[in-house]
Structure formats: C-alpha cells, structure tokens
C-alpha cells in the first residue's frame, strides 16, 4: 500500500504542476482538446442518455453561445437549479467559458433558504429544471421578478427554453475573450448544517487543480468508469467526480440521486470501476440487506470523505473493495488532506516532501468561544501529538487557488486568523477539530461549536456519536450539547435510530461501559430517521433547537436518572428546568 500511496502522490503532483504556468488553460478550454483527442468515446451517461466527448463539446458551445447572446460575461452571475443529468456540467462549462460565473443551487431548497441562496449572488439569469420550476415560481414576487428565468428539460407555459434546438444548433459562437485560471468560475454553497448556506468562490484554477489532482491521485485511465450519484451542485459530485475522469478520457455514469437499493445493480450494469462517496453514504450501504450483486463488481477503488472508522473495515470487507482513498477538504478551504495508505479512520496525512505545499497546523482553542488560545507572547499555541486542536492552513497570497472566500466579505474575513505565529501571517480557520498521531495521520474529531464542555471536560460530539453507533441496537446516532438551567456547560444529548433489537436497558449498560461518565448522554431521543443535508450530513440545528422539551418533540424522550433511562414527560421536564432534579 505504501508503494501505491507514493505513486498516487507523484501522479497528482505531475498532473497539477503545469496549471499555474498556463493561466489561459481552463477546464472549458480543455473540452476543446478532449473533443479532438477522445472523440466518440463516452464522456457522460445517465440512464439511456449518452454524450460522447464530441457531443459534450457541442453542448458546451451551445450554452456558451446562449450566454454570449444574453451579453453575459465577467462579473455576471447565472444561477443553476438543475437535477443531476449529463447537461449539468455542459451548462456550467459553457457559461463559465464566457467569463461569467455560475452559482450551483441546492435542488432541495425551497422558500426562504432558496431565496437566500439566490440573493447572495445577485444573478442576471436563472436556469431551472422544468421539474423544479414550481419551487422558483413561488418566489417570483419576492425579489427575483426582474431576473430572467430559463427552463431546461421540459415545457413550462410562457417561459423561455434554454435547450431549444440543442441538437441542431451549429451557429458559430460569438467571439469573446476566454477567462483565465484566476477568474471566478463557480459559486458553490456550504452545506448549511448550522444555518443558512454561504456562497464560496471557486476559481478556474481550483477546478483545474481538483480535477487533475484527483485524476492523478486515483490513477484514472481512459478505461475507467466513475459512478457518480452525488449531487452535482456540490464540489465533489459536480467537479471532482465529474471532471477528474474526463482528464484521462474516462467515463462518468451519472445517477439522479443515491439509492441504496439500486446502487449495486448500477455498479454492475454500467461496469463501473470507481465510485465517489460522501458523508454517510457508505454507512447506508452497509446497513442495507445483502444484495446479490454486491461483490460481483469490477470496482478497483472508491474515494471520498466522511467514512468513519466504525464503518471502514466492515464496508471494505463485506463489499470486497480493493482500495479506499479517504480525503479531507471543503469547497472553500485551502486545507486538504489525503489518506492514500488506506488507514481506517484517518482523514489523511502530509508526506514530508509536501509539507511546504500543504502548511497545516493544529492550534489549541477555547471550547466556549471557539477562538484559538494564545500564549504570553500573543501567538497561537500549537497542539501536541495526540492532542485535539483547531485545524488551520496558511494562506499564501502569491499563489492562486488559496482561500478565495465567499460572496459576502464579512463571512470571508470571519474565516481568516491573523498574527497566528508571526506578525504578518494569515491562516484559514477550518472550523474543524483534529488530532495528529505520531506517524502524521490526522483524525477528524469534531466541528468547532459542536464540541461542548460538561463536568469540566471537553466532549466531542463526533467521537461520542461514533461510539454510540457501535452499540447493540443502534443504526445511526447524532450527538449534541444542550443547555440545562442551574448547570454549567452543556449536557450531552443523543438522537438515535434504533433497529428491531434495540433494548433501552441494554443500551444504557453499553453506553456506561464504553463512555466516560462526563461523555455519556444525559438525554436520549429515539427517531424514525435523521434529517440530512443534500450531501448526506446530519442536520443537527433543528435537533439542537428542540432539545429535550417534550412540548416541542413528539418522538420518545428519555432522561438518565438514578442509573437508568426514564421517560421524559412534561412533569419531569419542569422539575429539571426548576432545578428540583439535579444532573
């Protein structure tokens, strides 16, 4: 595996090295080359729809021509609200080719969150799937009444169609200046797990960097077929899993959405050799009933982020996955880590020969404020080996593709840590807590704001949830801290999805054996399902807001009282609130 890891790093470095030296080469311009080089080979397919490299090139130019005829160019924004399909990348490739920026909107949003995402970027036009038009139509009178709306993929009365004459449009593209790698290509939104999403800037450089880095890291060849069931409005599904195979002349099999029931049928039917995962996708597959095709595949590798140590080895063994490449990254973040060695539970490491290219530090922080702790000299204090710290990455101003920020300048400034170790340095604050082991492997611990203090100890919600998820009778678990009157800090609360073997008394005993007293959940909520973001991350915010109040929660609630979990009703709730019941 060490040999595979070394080759992975070297391939990634070789493919990305020329990017900065060729500022006029962007991914849309590469499609011109790919059309000639790979021609009739399959680039993208979704169900019965297939696009060759030449057909992808034609469609890209159709949308570029549309953008030019709408007089779109540098400084202009187009919102894209479309479901996964082969045209999705063709649309944003074509429009960004003109210098305009495309904002990739979460297809699950409605009402105020959708309006918020649109208003953040002030678009001149919105492209929407016919099936999603009703979500947009309800907002027409709010603030987008003057924004041009173009429909894709179906007939909506009295609306313009962007894909009219798509397969017969051979008009020349109006002349225009192509963008450079420093220009903003996309806005991709943060997941919004703790509030409304932010629109992160993504330059053409970063698209080139992501696509070529992963093409090298995974050793993608033209015989590879990537299975992509992730949302294309996200950086992994929309850029990494889509563009990395195209770099090598491979194919991308696009599925409208993830389905655990259909996953292995698709993998075998489309003869996929790679697939991309994110969040809890692997856990869902592992929790699914045995499938007759689950080991009949030709997969050589899967890659993604969010595969927990509790799932890794069982997933690898049951489905006979030859190699797993886990990584850590965020859309807006210059901080990235890669676990090419296949070490279960680790998000990655940085080889010594790349330490200068990936300057990462873990610094001590205050749990309550979330801010880094500083020593007597005023500088940040580095966390030691095995010690939890806030992961930060140095911002190099002279190098493209660093921290490019958000559409909102205030949000951008809030992520920058200045004077960390010298008087003139600046660092990107990831908001994530990690540990580093003696071999240099990094492990995700928690998000800043999720970790809480109880009984004078710091409690990692992610680590506690991982332990609880391994307990008998538990399918999934989410952990968070809740304020309790007359106490200091926050008490632990777990929201769990049980299986048929769940026994409350046995669960209490298991938690008592596996967790320290300060880390054990005081409150328990039993859920039929846990609401997720579009990128398969637990949506904690609503759970936190409802807490353990039985007037707000219809699910079964329990309270750890005198050595057992007891039902938490309105009477007991009031006694806890008044301080009559001490925790």
Secondary structure, 3 states (H helix, E strand, C coil): CHHHHHHHHHHHHHHHHCCCCCCCCCHHHHHHHHHHHHCCCEEEEECCEEEEHHHHHHHHHHHHHHHHHCCCCCCCEEEEECCCCHHHHHHHHHHHCCCCEEEECCCCCCHHHHHHHHHHHCCCEEEEEHHHHHHHHCCCCCCCCCCEEEEECCCCCCCEECCCCHHHCCCCCCCCCCCCCCCEEEEEECCCCCCCCCEEEEEHHHHHHHHHHHHHHCCCCCCCEEEECCCCCCHHHHHHHHHHHHHCCCEEEECCCCCCCCHHHHHHHCCCCEEEEECCHHHHHHHCCCCCCCCCCCCCEEEEECCCHHHHHHHHHHCCCCCEEEEECCCCCCCCEEECCCCCCCCEECCHHHCCCCCEEEECECCCCCCECECCCCCECECCCCCCEEEEEECCCCCCCCCCCECCHHHHHHCEEECCCCCCCEEEEEEEEEEECCCCCEEEEEECCCCEEECCEEECHHHHHHHHHCCCCEEEEEEEEECCCCCCCCEEEEEEEECCCCCHHHHHHHHHHHCCHHHCCCEEEECCCCCECCCCCECCHHHHHHCCCCCCCCCEEEEEECCEEEECCHHHHHHHHHCCCCC
